[in-house]
Amino acid sequence: MTHPLLSDLTTRAKAKAHSAASACPCGATGGASGAATATLADRPDATVVRHAGTVAKAHAPDTARTDLTPRLTAAAHLPGILLPPLSPTPVDLHGRLVTFWPYGTPVDPESPDAAPWEDAATLLAHLHRTPTTALPHSAPVPPMRGPAKAALAVARLRTTAAHHPATTPVLHAWSALPAWARAEAPMPDTATLCHGDLHLGQLVRHPAPDGPWLLIDVDDLGVGVPAWDLARPAAWYACGLLPPDEWARFLTAYRAAGGPAVPTAGDPWPALDAPARALTVQTAARSIAKAVAADRPLDDVDQALVDACDRMVSTPSEMA
């Protein structure tokens, strides 16, 4: 049975699509409208529905309006980098903040060879090079949420899987990270604009289906350490989960676009090491928690992440 939030969010998406100046391709309120509607995600932290060319997103229950609004404003002021919202103001629905966006074509997970690593890296470099002074001063963006999300994943691991044998090396690796990477101290960079949760699922082509790639999902957008945005692919590469050529494509494109997170040449790992370790711990913590919730053993990817955490403690320079 459809829960009220999903049902009402779908209604809001349709209304927003039908309020546009151009006619909705679904045929307005005719019987064919259902064919234009789809649920893109329905998780505790986000419910997302699409109606024709309009997407409505209900953000996580703990999302603060004072944080989300300046993030939406930033997206609206950075076309060509971030997908701009249809409205810069969130609305309330069942105690959740809801935003509206144009639909974009996502990365095809079934075509890994076509993964837009160069586009992702170039967009990141442009974002990182954008001065915060280019954004409205009336609503400064808050800190990037990457470290806070990593800390939340570890807290959930302690709560849900404290006695799992894989939890110990993950917690040991976590305790060895610098305080800022554990969200226990301010980040050393408070001036660079960051995405906060970069992975290939955060890119879409707009206008669909063949427009340029743009970054989506501003929930974690803010100022902070730009290397955090490179940390997930860096961690996958270090754990053996991302082929070296794909990592090289990503890093080379980021450097070519003038990205400030790493030196223009030479060893990038002194800058990437702490964020990559933190993302490895975060992903391992989530993997263990999901396995415990599903009452299943760790799979090969889960175990690779746990093994990487174990190596981080026993050999501090292993990630580099």
C-alpha positions as CSV (number, residue, x, y, z in Angstrom):
1,M,0.0,0.0,0.0
2,T,1.3,3.4,-0.9
3,H,2.2,5.5,2.1
4,P,0.7,9.1,2.4
5,L,4.0,10.9,1.7
6,L,4.6,9.0,-1.5
7,S,1.1,9.5,-2.7
8,D,1.0,13.2,-1.9
9,L,4.4,13.8,-3.3
10,T,3.3,12.3,-6.6
11,T,0.3,14.6,-6.5
12,R,2.6,17.6,-5.9
13,A,4.9,16.5,-8.8
14,K,2.0,16.3,-11.2
15,A,0.7,19.7,-10.1
16,K,4.1,21.3,-10.5
17,A,4.5,19.7,-14.0
18,H,1.1,20.9,-15.1
19,S,1.7,24.5,-13.8
20,A,4.5,25.0,-16.4
21,A,3.8,27.2,-19.4
22,S,4.3,24.3,-21.8
23,A,1.8,21.5,-22.0
24,C,2.7,18.4,-20.0
25,P,3.4,15.4,-22.4
26,C,1.2,13.2,-20.2
27,G,-1.9,14.7,-21.6
28,A,-2.7,16.8,-18.4
29,T,-5.2,15.0,-16.2
30,G,-6.2,12.4,-18.7
31,G,-6.0,8.7,-18.1
32,A,-2.5,8.5,-19.7
33,S,-1.0,10.6,-16.9
34,G,-0.1,7.6,-14.8
35,A,2.3,6.4,-17.5
36,A,4.4,9.6,-17.0
37,T,4.8,9.1,-13.3
38,A,7.5,7.0,-11.6
39,T,9.0,6.5,-8.2
40,L,12.7,7.1,-8.5
41,A,13.6,6.5,-4.8
42,D,11.7,5.7,-1.6
43,R,14.1,5.5,1.3
44,P,14.0,6.8,4.9
45,D,16.4,9.6,3.9
46,A,14.8,10.6,0.6
47,T,11.6,9.9,-1.4
48,V,11.8,11.0,-5.1
49,V,9.1,10.9,-7.7
50,R,9.0,12.0,-11.3
51,H,6.1,13.2,-13.4
52,A,7.1,13.7,-17.1
53,G,9.8,16.4,-16.9
54,T,9.4,17.3,-13.2
55,V,11.0,15.6,-10.2
56,A,9.8,16.1,-6.6
57,K,12.1,15.2,-3.7
58,A,11.2,14.8,-0.1
59,H,14.4,15.4,1.8
60,A,15.5,13.5,5.0
61,P,13.3,14.2,8.1
62,D,16.1,16.0,9.9
63,T,16.9,18.4,7.0
64,A,16.9,22.0,8.3
65,R,15.3,24.7,6.2
66,T,18.1,27.1,7.2
67,D,20.7,24.7,5.6
68,L,18.7,23.5,2.6
69,T,17.6,27.0,1.4
70,P,21.1,28.4,0.8
71,R,22.1,25.2,-0.9
72,L,19.2,25.6,-3.3
73,T,20.2,29.2,-3.8
74,A,23.7,28.1,-4.7
75,A,22.4,25.5,-7.2
76,A,20.3,28.2,-8.8
77,H,23.3,30.5,-9.2
78,L,25.7,27.9,-10.7
79,P,24.1,26.8,-13.9
80,G,26.4,24.6,-16.0
81,I,27.7,23.0,-12.8
82,L,24.7,22.1,-10.7
83,L,21.2,21.3,-11.9
84,P,19.2,24.4,-10.9
85,P,15.9,23.8,-9.0
86,L,12.6,24.8,-10.4
87,S,12.0,26.8,-7.3
88,P,14.7,28.0,-4.8
89,T,12.2,27.6,-1.9
90,P,11.3,24.3,-0.3
91,V,7.8,23.5,0.7
92,D,6.5,21.4,3.6
93,L,4.8,18.0,3.2
94,H,4.1,15.6,6.0
95,G,6.8,17.2,8.1
96,R,9.4,16.9,5.3
97,L,10.9,19.6,3.1
98,V,10.1,19.1,-0.6
99,T,12.0,20.5,-3.6
100,F,11.2,20.4,-7.3
101,W,13.7,19.8,-10.2
102,P,13.8,19.3,-13.9
103,Y,14.3,15.7,-14.9
104,G,17.7,14.7,-16.2
105,T,18.9,11.4,-17.7
106,P,21.1,9.6,-15.1
107,V,24.2,7.6,-15.6
108,D,23.4,4.1,-17.0
109,P,24.7,1.6,-14.4
110,E,24.6,-1.1,-17.0
111,S,27.2,0.7,-19.2
112,P,30.3,1.1,-17.0
113,D,32.5,1.7,-20.0
114,A,30.5,4.9,-20.7
115,A,30.8,6.2,-17.2
116,P,31.4,10.0,-17.4
117,W,34.5,10.2,-15.2
118,E,36.0,13.1,-17.1
119,D,32.8,15.1,-16.9
120,A,32.4,14.4,-13.2
121,A,36.0,15.5,-12.6
122,T,35.6,18.7,-14.6
123,L,32.4,19.7,-12.9
124,L,34.0,19.1,-9.6
125,A,37.0,21.3,-10.5
126,H,34.7,24.1,-11.7
127,L,32.7,23.8,-8.4
128,H,35.8,23.9,-6.3
129,R,37.1,26.9,-8.2
130,T,33.9,28.9,-7.7
131,P,34.5,31.6,-5.1
132,T,31.8,31.8,-2.4
133,T,31.6,35.5,-3.1
134,A,29.8,34.5,-6.4
135,L,26.9,33.4,-4.2
136,P,24.4,35.7,-2.5
137,H,25.7,36.9,0.8
138,S,22.3,36.9,2.4
139,A,22.4,33.1,2.7
140,P,25.9,31.7,3.0
141,V,26.2,28.0,2.5
142,P,26.8,25.9,5.6
143,P,29.7,23.4,6.0
144,M,29.9,20.5,3.6
145,R,28.3,17.5,5.3
146,G,30.7,14.7,4.2
147,P,32.4,14.2,7.6
148,A,29.1,14.4,9.5
149,K,27.6,11.7,7.3
150,A,30.7,9.5,7.8
151,A,30.3,10.0,11.6
152,L,26.6,9.1,11.3
153,A,27.4,5.8,9.5
154,V,29.9,4.8,12.2
155,A,27.4,5.7,15.0
156,R,24.8,3.4,13.3
157,L,27.4,0.7,13.0
158,R,28.0,0.8,16.7
159,T,24.3,0.7,17.4
160,T,23.3,-2.1,15.0
161,A,26.4,-4.3,14.6
162,A,28.6,-3.7,17.6
163,H,29.3,-7.4,18.0
164,H,29.9,-8.3,14.3
165,P,33.5,-9.5,13.8
166,A,34.1,-7.0,11.0
167,T,33.1,-4.0,13.1
168,T,36.4,-3.9,15.1
169,P,38.8,-3.1,12.3
170,V,36.4,-0.5,10.9
171,L,36.2,1.2,14.3
172,H,40.0,1.0,14.7
173,A,40.5,2.7,11.3
174,W,37.9,5.4,12.3
175,S,39.7,6.2,15.5
176,A,43.0,6.7,13.6
177,L,41.5,9.5,11.4
178,P,42.1,13.2,12.1
179,A,39.4,14.8,14.2
180,W,38.1,16.9,11.3
181,A,37.4,13.8,9.2
182,R,35.4,12.4,12.1
183,A,33.3,15.6,12.4
184,E,34.9,16.2,15.8
185,A,36.7,19.4,14.8
186,P,36.2,22.1,12.1
187,M,37.4,21.3,8.7
188,P,40.8,22.9,7.8
189,D,39.3,24.5,4.7
190,T,36.2,26.7,5.2
191,A,36.3,28.6,1.9
192,T,36.1,26.0,-0.9
193,L,32.7,25.1,-2.3
194,C,32.2,21.3,-2.3
195,H,29.6,18.8,-3.3
196,G,30.0,16.6,-0.3
197,D,28.7,13.3,-1.7
198,L,30.2,12.7,-5.1
199,H,29.6,9.5,-7.0
200,L,28.3,8.7,-10.5
201,G,24.7,8.6,-9.3
202,Q,25.0,12.4,-8.7
203,L,25.2,13.3,-12.4
204,V,22.4,13.7,-14.9
205,R,22.2,15.0,-18.5
206,H,20.0,18.0,-18.8
207,P,18.0,18.7,-20.9
208,A,17.3,15.0,-21.2
209,P,18.3,12.9,-22.9
210,D,21.5,14.3,-24.4
211,G,22.2,17.6,-22.7
212,P,25.5,18.3,-20.8
213,W,26.2,16.5,-17.6
214,L,25.4,18.4,-14.4
215,L,25.8,17.6,-10.7
216,I,22.6,16.9,-8.6
217,D,21.7,16.4,-5.0
218,V,22.6,19.5,-2.9
219,D,21.9,18.0,0.5
220,D,25.6,17.9,1.4
221,L,26.7,20.9,-0.5
222,G,28.9,23.4,1.4
223,V,32.3,24.8,2.2
224,G,35.0,22.4,3.2
225,V,37.9,20.2,2.1
226,P,37.7,19.7,-1.7
227,A,39.6,16.4,-1.5
228,W,36.5,14.9,0.1
229,D,34.8,15.1,-3.3
230,L,37.6,13.0,-4.8
231,A,37.7,10.6,-1.9
232,R,35.1,8.0,-3.0
233,P,36.7,7.1,-6.3
234,A,40.1,7.4,-4.7
235,A,39.0,4.9,-2.0
236,W,37.5,2.5,-4.5
237,Y,40.8,2.6,-6.5
238,A,42.8,2.0,-3.3
239,C,40.6,-0.9,-2.4
240,G,40.8,-2.5,-5.8
241,L,37.2,-1.8,-6.7
242,L,37.9,0.9,-9.4
243,P,40.2,0.0,-12.3
244,P,43.4,2.0,-12.4
245,D,42.6,3.4,-15.9
246,E,39.2,4.8,-14.7
247,W,40.9,6.4,-11.6
248,A,43.6,7.9,-13.9
249,R,40.9,9.3,-16.3
250,F,39.2,11.0,-13.3
251,L,42.3,12.4,-11.7
252,T,43.8,13.6,-15.0
253,A,40.6,15.4,-16.0
254,Y,40.3,17.1,-12.6
255,R,43.9,18.3,-12.8
256,A,43.4,19.5,-16.4
257,A,40.4,21.6,-15.3
258,G,42.5,23.3,-12.6
259,G,41.0,21.5,-9.6
260,P,42.6,22.8,-6.4
261,A,42.1,19.6,-4.2
262,V,45.4,18.0,-5.3
263,P,48.7,19.3,-6.8
264,T,48.8,19.8,-10.5
265,A,51.4,17.1,-10.8
266,G,53.1,14.5,-8.6
267,D,51.7,12.4,-5.8
268,P,48.1,13.3,-5.0
269,W,47.8,11.0,-2.0
270,P,49.0,13.4,0.7
271,A,45.9,15.4,0.0
272,L,43.6,12.5,-0.6
273,D,44.7,10.1,2.2
274,A,42.6,11.2,5.1
275,P,39.4,11.7,3.1
276,A,39.8,8.4,1.2
277,R,40.3,6.6,4.5
278,A,37.2,8.2,5.9
279,L,35.1,7.3,2.9
280,T,36.4,3.7,3.1
281,V,35.3,3.5,6.7
282,Q,32.0,5.1,6.0
283,T,31.2,2.7,3.1
284,A,32.4,-0.3,5.1
285,A,30.2,0.7,8.1
286,R,27.2,1.0,5.9
287,S,27.9,-2.3,4.2
288,I,28.2,-4.2,7.5
289,A,25.0,-2.6,8.9
290,K,23.1,-3.5,5.7
291,A,24.4,-7.1,5.9
292,V,23.3,-7.4,9.5
293,A,19.9,-6.0,8.8
294,A,19.4,-8.5,5.9
295,D,20.8,-11.3,8.1
296,R,23.4,-12.2,5.4
297,P,27.1,-12.7,5.3
298,L,29.4,-10.0,3.9
299,D,29.8,-10.2,0.1
300,D,33.1,-9.8,-1.7
301,V,32.8,-6.0,-2.0
302,D,31.9,-5.7,1.7
303,Q,34.9,-7.8,2.7
304,A,37.2,-5.8,0.5
305,L,36.2,-2.6,2.3
306,V,36.7,-4.2,5.7
307,D,40.1,-5.6,4.7
308,A,41.1,-2.1,3.6
309,C,40.2,-0.7,7.0
310,D,42.2,-3.5,8.6
311,R,45.2,-2.5,6.5
312,M,44.9,1.1,7.3
313,V,45.6,0.4,11.0
314,S,48.3,-2.2,10.5
315,T,50.1,-0.3,7.8
316,P,49.5,3.5,8.0
317,S,50.9,4.2,4.6
318,E,49.0,1.4,2.8
319,M,46.4,3.7,1.3
320,A,49.2,5.7,-0.4
